Amino acid sequence: MNPKDASFTAYDFLGYLFPGMACLFLIDFGIAAHHPGFQFTEDFFLNRYGKLDWSTLVPLMVFGYFTGHMVSFFSSLTIEKYAIWAYGHPKNCLFSLSSKKYFNVTGRTDFIALLFFRLPVFVFMLPVAIFDIIFVDILKLRKNLTIPFDDLVGKALRDSVDIILKRMGIKNPAQHGKAKDNHFDKLVLHYCLEAAPNHVYSLRNYVVLYGFLRSSAFLVMLIFWTIVAHEVFWNLSPVNHWRIAIIVGSAIFAFSVYYNYYKFFYRYHEEMFLAAAAAIGAIGSGNADAS
């Protein structure tokens, strides 16, 4: 199959269709669970979902696919933005270029963005943020999340990026601003797609994994806040250890899904830079096929 042909890919399934269908199910189940007389039994699921046929399933899948795009979009505005604002973009962390904190802003424009965008995202990500404060800030485990390249590999990869830029006619990259403020990673990615075909499969796997986990993390956050709202506004029974355990358990699960998302998001960028360096080294030694 020609890789340029349109096709239904693994990302379409795991990144859009599955999260979209899961979102529709969670909405439907959440509404049904608050109806009088609801009982969490096998008969409920069989009666509600066991009678689907092709006449209803196909339109449902199409709507689920569209919903998945919306889930992916909102996950990029919340899960991904939080990760970048909390730790720095992986392309910068890998080269030890990032030192920003979540609430460190300068200027009026940044303050307005903080007030109306960063702060609401932080509140939405509160379960993750709490664990971040405990494990990343207090226990100093940030190095386990953002492991930079060592000096030798970092120098080799910086030189590789410079070679790519010079091949594009940019002799002095520094005159175009600081590296951490530029999107050099996008140029490196497209260089990999053209010059490092042996690495494309690994890059696609990482994209599928982090895309699926990013959408999943967003859905898990919605589940967490739904549980909190249910316990606060609908469950009128006295507070007990089971109710607290459910909230804490859902927060831990949300953090674990988020952590796995960021792990693969980080490894994707790591693989991309290493692939570019390998391609440049192979071409330089005459061992690579001409693109």
LUMFIGU-535484 format. One record per residue (C-alpha): x, y, z. Coordinates in nm, 2 decimals. Each point is the difference from the previous one (the first is absolute). Layout:
N
<px->X; py->Y; pz->Z>
...
END
This chain:
291
<px->0.00; py->0.00; pz->0.00>
<px->0.13; py->0.34; pz->-0.09>
<px->0.06; py->0.19; pz->0.33>
<px->-0.14; py->0.31; pz->-0.16>
<px->-0.34; py->-0.16; pz->-0.07>
<px->-0.29; py->0.09; pz->0.22>
<px->-0.08; py->-0.28; pz->0.25>
<px->-0.15; py->-0.07; pz->0.34>
<px->0.30; py->-0.02; pz->0.22>
<px->0.07; py->-0.12; pz->0.35>
<px->-0.01; py->0.37; pz->0.11>
<px->-0.35; py->0.04; pz->-0.14>
<px->-0.11; py->-0.30; pz->0.21>
<px->0.19; py->0.06; pz->0.33>
<px->0.03; py->0.38; pz->-0.03>
<px->-0.35; py->0.08; pz->-0.12>
<px->-0.25; py->-0.29; pz->-0.03>
<px->0.06; py->-0.17; pz->0.33>
<px->0.02; py->0.31; pz->0.21>
<px->-0.31; py->0.14; pz->-0.17>
<px->-0.20; py->-0.32; pz->0.05>
<px->0.12; py->-0.01; pz->0.36>
<px->-0.11; py->0.36; pz->0.05>
<px->-0.35; py->-0.07; pz->-0.13>
<px->-0.03; py->-0.30; pz->0.22>
<px->0.11; py->0.19; pz->0.31>
<px->-0.25; py->0.28; pz->-0.07>
<px->-0.28; py->-0.25; pz->-0.06>
<px->0.09; py->-0.21; pz->0.30>
<px->0.04; py->0.31; pz->0.22>
<px->-0.35; py->0.12; pz->-0.09>
<px->-0.16; py->-0.34; pz->0.04>
<px->0.17; py->-0.05; pz->0.34>
<px->-0.18; py->0.31; pz->0.14>
<px->-0.34; py->-0.12; pz->-0.11>
<px->-0.23; py->-0.12; pz->0.28>
<px->0.00; py->-0.38; pz->0.03>
<px->0.34; py->-0.05; pz->-0.16>
<px->0.18; py->-0.32; pz->0.10>
<px->0.35; py->-0.09; pz->-0.10>
<px->-0.07; py->-0.35; pz->-0.13>
<px->0.08; py->-0.21; pz->-0.30>
<px->-0.36; py->0.02; pz->-0.12>
<px->0.04; py->0.38; pz->-0.02>
<px->0.29; py->-0.02; pz->-0.24>
<px->-0.17; py->-0.28; pz->-0.21>
<px->-0.32; py->0.19; pz->-0.03>
<px->0.16; py->0.34; pz->-0.08>
<px->0.29; py->-0.10; pz->-0.22>
<px->-0.06; py->-0.37; pz->-0.10>
<px->-0.25; py->0.07; pz->-0.27>
<px->0.21; py->0.22; pz->-0.23>
<px->0.00; py->-0.10; pz->-0.37>
<px->0.17; py->0.13; pz->-0.31>
<px->-0.28; py->0.25; pz->-0.06>
<px->0.09; py->0.18; pz->0.32>
<px->0.36; py->-0.10; pz->0.05>
<px->0.14; py->0.15; pz->-0.32>
<px->-0.15; py->0.35; pz->0.07>
<px->0.11; py->-0.03; pz->0.36>
<px->0.36; py->-0.08; pz->-0.11>
<px->0.00; py->0.30; pz->-0.24>
<px->-0.13; py->0.23; pz->0.29>
<px->0.25; py->-0.17; pz->0.23>
<px->0.29; py->0.08; pz->-0.24>
<px->-0.11; py->0.36; pz->-0.02>
<px->-0.02; py->0.01; pz->0.38>
<px->0.35; py->-0.15; pz->0.02>
<px->0.13; py->0.30; pz->-0.20>
<px->-0.16; py->0.23; pz->0.26>
<px->0.15; py->-0.20; pz->0.29>
<px->0.34; py->0.01; pz->-0.17>
<px->-0.03; py->0.38; pz->-0.05>
<px->-0.09; py->0.07; pz->0.36>
<px->0.26; py->-0.24; pz->0.13>
<px->0.26; py->0.20; pz->-0.20>
<px->-0.13; py->0.32; pz->0.17>
<px->0.01; py->-0.15; pz->0.35>
<px->0.22; py->-0.31; pz->0.04>
<px->0.27; py->0.10; pz->-0.24>
<px->0.00; py->0.37; pz->0.09>
<px->0.03; py->-0.08; pz->0.37>
<px->0.30; py->-0.24; pz->-0.07>
<px->0.18; py->0.27; pz->-0.20>
<px->-0.07; py->0.28; pz->0.25>
<px->0.09; py->-0.22; pz->0.30>
<px->0.32; py->-0.16; pz->-0.13>
<px->0.09; py->0.18; pz->-0.32>
<px->-0.03; py->-0.14; pz->-0.36>
<px->0.19; py->-0.33; pz->-0.05>
<px->0.21; py->0.15; pz->-0.28>
<px->0.14; py->0.25; pz->0.26>
<px->0.02; py->-0.24; pz->0.29>
<px->0.21; py->-0.25; pz->-0.20>
<px->0.26; py->0.28; pz->-0.06>
<px->-0.03; py->0.15; pz->0.35>
<px->-0.15; py->0.32; pz->-0.14>
<px->-0.31; py->0.01; pz->0.21>
<px->-0.02; py->0.15; pz->0.35>
<px->-0.35; py->0.15; pz->0.00>
<px->-0.25; py->-0.05; pz->0.28>
<px->-0.37; py->-0.03; pz->-0.05>
<px->-0.09; py->0.34; pz->0.14>
<px->0.31; py->0.19; pz->-0.10>
<px->-0.13; py->0.27; pz->-0.25>
<px->0.13; py->0.34; pz->-0.11>
<px->-0.20; py->0.29; pz->-0.14>
<px->-0.37; py->0.09; pz->-0.02>
<px->-0.08; py->-0.24; pz->-0.28>
<px->0.15; py->-0.30; pz->0.18>
<px->-0.19; py->0.10; pz->0.32>
<px->-0.33; py->0.01; pz->-0.19>
<px->0.08; py->-0.34; pz->-0.15>
<px->0.09; py->-0.13; pz->0.34>
<px->-0.33; py->0.13; pz->0.15>
<px->-0.24; py->-0.13; pz->-0.27>
<px->0.19; py->-0.30; pz->-0.14>
<px->0.28; py->-0.14; pz->0.22>
<px->-0.19; py->0.03; pz->0.32>
<px->-0.32; py->-0.18; pz->-0.12>
<px->0.22; py->-0.28; pz->-0.15>
<px->0.18; py->-0.03; pz->0.33>
<px->-0.33; py->-0.03; pz->0.19>
<px->-0.12; py->-0.27; pz->-0.25>
<px->0.33; py->-0.18; pz->0.04>
<px->-0.01; py->0.03; pz->0.38>
<px->0.03; py->-0.37; pz->0.08>
<px->0.31; py->-0.02; pz->-0.22>
<px->0.14; py->0.33; pz->0.13>
<px->-0.03; py->-0.12; pz->0.36>
<px->0.21; py->-0.31; pz->-0.08>
<px->0.24; py->0.21; pz->-0.19>
<px->0.05; py->0.22; pz->0.30>
<px->0.06; py->-0.31; pz->0.22>
<px->0.22; py->-0.20; pz->-0.23>
<px->0.16; py->0.24; pz->-0.24>
<px->0.05; py->0.31; pz->0.21>
<px->0.02; py->-0.12; pz->0.36>
<px->0.17; py->-0.34; pz->-0.06>
<px->0.21; py->0.14; pz->-0.29>
<px->-0.09; py->-0.27; pz->-0.25>
<px->-0.02; py->0.23; pz->-0.30>
<px->0.32; py->-0.16; pz->-0.14>
<px->-0.21; py->-0.32; pz->-0.04>
<px->-0.24; py->0.18; pz->-0.23>
<px->0.23; py->0.23; pz->-0.19>
<px->0.33; py->-0.18; pz->-0.06>
<px->0.23; py->0.21; pz->-0.22>
<px->0.26; py->-0.14; pz->-0.24>
<px->0.34; py->-0.03; pz->0.15>
<px->0.28; py->0.24; pz->-0.11>
<px->0.14; py->-0.22; pz->-0.28>
<px->-0.34; py->-0.09; pz->-0.16>
<px->-0.13; py->0.35; pz->0.06>
<px->0.30; py->0.15; pz->-0.19>
<px->-0.05; py->-0.25; pz->-0.29>
<px->-0.37; py->0.08; pz->-0.03>
<px->0.06; py->0.37; pz->0.02>
<px->0.25; py->-0.03; pz->-0.29>
<px->-0.26; py->-0.21; pz->-0.19>
<px->-0.26; py->0.26; pz->0.04>
<px->0.25; py->0.26; pz->-0.12>
<px->0.08; py->-0.21; pz->-0.31>
<px->-0.37; py->-0.03; pz->-0.09>
<px->-0.04; py->0.38; pz->0.04>
<px->0.31; py->0.07; pz->-0.21>
<px->-0.13; py->-0.23; pz->-0.27>
<px->-0.31; py->0.22; pz->-0.01>
<px->0.22; py->0.31; pz->-0.05>
<px->0.00; py->0.13; pz->0.36>
<px->0.37; py->0.07; pz->0.07>
<px->-0.05; py->0.17; pz->0.34>
<px->-0.30; py->-0.15; pz->0.19>
<px->0.07; py->0.21; pz->0.31>
<px->-0.10; py->0.32; pz->-0.18>
<px->-0.36; py->-0.13; pz->-0.02>
<px->-0.05; py->-0.01; pz->0.37>
<px->0.07; py->-0.25; pz->0.28>
<px->-0.03; py->-0.37; pz->-0.08>
<px->-0.27; py->-0.06; pz->0.27>
<px->-0.23; py->0.26; pz->-0.17>
<px->0.03; py->-0.16; pz->-0.35>
<px->-0.19; py->-0.30; pz->-0.14>
<px->0.32; py->-0.17; pz->-0.12>
<px->-0.15; py->-0.34; pz->0.11>
<px->-0.26; py->0.03; pz->-0.29>
<px->0.28; py->0.04; pz->-0.25>
<px->0.19; py->-0.30; pz->0.15>
<px->-0.32; py->-0.21; pz->-0.02>
<px->-0.05; py->0.06; pz->-0.37>
<px->0.37; py->-0.07; pz->-0.06>
<px->-0.04; py->-0.33; pz->0.17>
<px->-0.30; py->-0.09; pz->-0.21>
<px->0.20; py->0.06; pz->-0.32>
<px->0.35; py->-0.12; pz->0.11>
<px->-0.06; py->-0.26; pz->0.27>
<px->-0.28; py->-0.24; pz->-0.12>
<px->0.13; py->-0.28; pz->0.23>
<px->-0.11; py->0.22; pz->0.30>
<px->-0.34; py->0.10; pz->-0.13>
<px->-0.17; py->-0.31; pz->0.14>
<px->0.13; py->0.07; pz->0.35>
<px->-0.11; py->0.37; pz->-0.03>
<px->-0.35; py->-0.10; pz->-0.11>
<px->-0.02; py->-0.24; pz->0.30>
<px->0.09; py->0.27; pz->0.24>
<px->-0.25; py->0.24; pz->-0.16>
<px->-0.28; py->-0.26; pz->0.03>
<px->0.09; py->-0.08; pz->0.36>
<px->0.02; py->0.36; pz->0.12>
<px->-0.30; py->0.11; pz->-0.20>
<px->-0.21; py->-0.29; pz->0.15>
<px->0.12; py->0.07; pz->0.35>
<px->-0.05; py->0.37; pz->-0.03>
<px->-0.36; py->-0.04; pz->-0.09>
<px->-0.04; py->-0.27; pz->0.26>
<px->0.15; py->0.23; pz->0.27>
<px->-0.25; py->0.27; pz->-0.10>
<px->-0.29; py->-0.25; pz->0.03>
<px->0.13; py->-0.13; pz->0.34>
<px->0.02; py->0.36; pz->0.12>
<px->-0.37; py->0.04; pz->-0.10>
<px->-0.08; py->-0.32; pz->0.19>
<px->0.18; py->0.14; pz->0.31>
<px->-0.19; py->0.32; pz->0.00>
<px->-0.33; py->-0.18; pz->-0.07>
<px->0.07; py->-0.22; pz->0.30>
<px->0.08; py->0.30; pz->0.22>
<px->-0.32; py->0.18; pz->-0.12>
<px->-0.20; py->-0.32; pz->0.07>
<px->0.14; py->-0.03; pz->0.35>
<px->-0.05; py->0.37; pz->0.08>
<px->-0.34; py->0.07; pz->-0.15>
<px->-0.18; py->-0.33; pz->-0.05>
<px->0.12; py->-0.24; pz->0.26>
<px->-0.18; py->0.10; pz->0.32>
<px->0.14; py->-0.29; pz->0.21>
<px->0.25; py->0.09; pz->0.28>
<px->0.37; py->0.03; pz->-0.10>
<px->0.18; py->-0.32; pz->0.06>
<px->0.33; py->-0.16; pz->-0.09>
<px->-0.14; py->-0.17; pz->-0.31>
<px->-0.11; py->0.33; pz->-0.15>
<px->0.34; py->0.16; pz->0.08>
<px->0.18; py->-0.31; pz->-0.15>
<px->-0.20; py->0.03; pz->-0.32>
<px->0.11; py->0.36; pz->-0.05>
<px->0.36; py->-0.06; pz->0.09>
<px->0.01; py->-0.31; pz->-0.21>
<px->-0.14; py->0.18; pz->-0.31>
<px->0.26; py->0.28; pz->0.06>
<px->0.29; py->-0.26; pz->0.01>
<px->-0.14; py->-0.16; pz->-0.31>
<px->-0.02; py->0.34; pz->-0.18>
<px->0.37; py->0.07; pz->0.09>
<px->0.12; py->-0.34; pz->-0.12>
<px->-0.17; py->0.04; pz->-0.34>
<px->0.14; py->0.35; pz->-0.03>
<px->0.35; py->-0.11; pz->0.11>
<px->0.00; py->-0.27; pz->-0.27>
<px->-0.12; py->0.25; pz->-0.26>
<px->0.29; py->0.23; pz->0.08>
<px->0.24; py->-0.29; pz->0.00>
<px->-0.08; py->-0.08; pz->-0.36>
<px->-0.03; py->0.36; pz->-0.10>
<px->0.36; py->0.05; pz->0.12>
<px->0.13; py->-0.32; pz->-0.16>
<px->-0.15; py->0.10; pz->-0.33>
<px->0.21; py->0.32; pz->-0.01>
<px->0.30; py->-0.19; pz->0.12>
<px->-0.03; py->-0.26; pz->-0.28>
<px->-0.05; py->0.28; pz->-0.25>
<px->0.33; py->0.17; pz->0.08>
<px->0.19; py->-0.32; pz->0.01>
<px->-0.14; py->-0.11; pz->-0.33>
<px->0.10; py->0.33; pz->-0.16>
<px->0.36; py->-0.04; pz->0.14>
<px->0.01; py->-0.36; pz->-0.12>
<px->-0.11; py->0.10; pz->-0.35>
<px->0.25; py->0.28; pz->-0.02>
<px->0.28; py->-0.23; pz->0.11>
<px->-0.10; py->-0.27; pz->-0.25>
<px->-0.02; py->0.25; pz->-0.29>
<px->0.33; py->0.15; pz->0.10>
<px->0.17; py->-0.35; pz->-0.01>
<px->-0.17; py->-0.09; pz->-0.33>
<px->-0.21; py->-0.28; pz->0.15>
<px->-0.34; py->0.14; pz->-0.05>
<px->-0.21; py->-0.02; pz->-0.31>
<px->-0.06; py->0.33; pz->-0.18>
<px->-0.33; py->0.15; pz->0.07>
END
